[in-house]
């Protein structure tokens, strides 16, 4: 994740009523918490939900409204399919948005595993800010695997499909 993207997230969280935001991707974790002057602590919600208990806060020098905490955490990767070992082309998301495999909920998917595609074949839609962007294969070949599920949020550069080039 780029610094500019983190700054934009900080601004959005700062302008919203969200008190805490956590994002994990590819072994990185971004955790943002607002400083409201009161610290709340709650027990795990295994039993009935308990009300937060306010703890006194010591005076501290003025701090920014949002304090980002970036932690690198190891993430176990799932075993890669045998197809990933071959020379496959990855069709990636050109933007952050929501992945849709068909033009409407009741329509057939644009492509599925085994579908033949050409450079201008539409393979999916990524919705960003109410704009539906058609994503093209950009390569001639056969879809080997669909890597995301319909309605899933995707990141910039995230692989969506594996294609065996022809």
N, C-alpha and C positions, 0 to 999 in steps of 0.2 A: 504494500500500500504506500502511495506516495505522500509526502509531507503536505502537499496542497490538498489532497483528498481528506487527510486528517483535519486540516484547518477548516475545511468546509463542514465537516461533521461537527466540529467544535462549535462553529457559528450556529448551525441548525439546532443543536442541543441547547445552546445558550438562549436562543430565541424561543424555545418551546417550554412546556411545563414538565418535561421529562427531568427527573432527578438523577437518573443513572442510565448509562448506555454501555453495552458490551458488544464487541464485534470480534469474531475469530475467523481467520482465513489463512490457509496454507502455512500453518505453524506460527502465525503472528496473532497477537491478541491486543486489541485496543479497548481500554476501559476508561470511560469518562464519567466523573461524578461532580455534581454541582455542590458548591459550598453554601448551605442555607443558614449557617450559624448554629444549627442544632444537629447533633448526631443521633441517629436512630439505630436501635439494635433490636433484632427480632429473632426468636428461636426458629429452628427449622420447622417447616410446616408439615410435620409427620402427624402430630396430634392436631386438635382443633387450633385454628388460627389465633395467635395471641396478638394483642395490640402492641405497637412499638413502644419502647420505653425511652424517654428522653434522658440523655446524660448531659451533665454540665459541660460546657465548652470553655476552654481557657482562651484568654485574649491572645491573639496572634497578629503578626504584622499583616497588613492588607494583602490579599492574594487575588489573582484573577478569578473571574466568575466561574470559570471551568478549568479544571486541572487534568490534562490528559496523562494517562499512565499507559505506557507501551511495554508489553512483556513478550519476550520470545518464549514460546512453550513448544516442546517437542510434540508432534502430532503423529500418531501411528497411521501409516498409510495402509489401505486395504491392499491385498495382493493384486497385482496388475494382471489382467487377462493376457492370455498368450498373444492375442491380437496386438497388444501394445508393444510387443517386442519387435514387430515387423516395422518396415518403413511406412508408417501411416501418416497422413496429413491430418492435422487438427483444425477443425473449423472453430474459431474462437468468437466470443462475444465482443463486438466493437464498442460496447457501452455497458453501464450498469443499468439493470432493468429486470423485468419479469419475462421469463421464457415461455413462449406458447408454441406448441408443435402443430397447431392447425389455425386456420383463419377465423374459426368460430368454435364454440364449445361442442356443437353437434356435428361438425365437419370432420372428415378424415384427416389424419396427420399428413403434413407435406411429404415427409419421408420417414422411413423406419429402417431397421437393420435389413440389409439386402437390396435396398432401393438403389437404382442407377441414377447418378446425377451428372450434370454438365456444369460448366463454369457459371452459367446464369440461372441455374435451378434454384428456386426459393426453397430453403430447408426449414425455416422457422420464422417466428416473429419475436422481436424483443421490444417490449413496451417500456418507454421511458417518458415520464411526465405526460401521460395521456397520448403520446405519439406512438403509433405502431410501425416499427421499422422492420422491413423484410430483410432477412439475412440470406445471402446467396452462397452457394457452395464454393465458388472461386477455383474449383478444380474438377476435372473429369474423373469419375471413378464410381466406387460402390460404397455406400454407408455400411461400416462394419459395426458401429456401436453408437447409440444415443447415450450421452453421458449425463444428461440432466432430465428431470421430470417436468411434466407440464405444470405451469404455474409457479415454478421454482424461481427464486431471486438469483440472478447471475451477476457476476462482477466483470469489470473490464478485463479482457484477455482470458477469461475463463474458457477452457475447452468445452464445446457443446457436442461435437460429433467427431468420430474417428472415421476417416475415409481412406479406402485403399485406392491409390491413384492408378490410372490406366495408362 
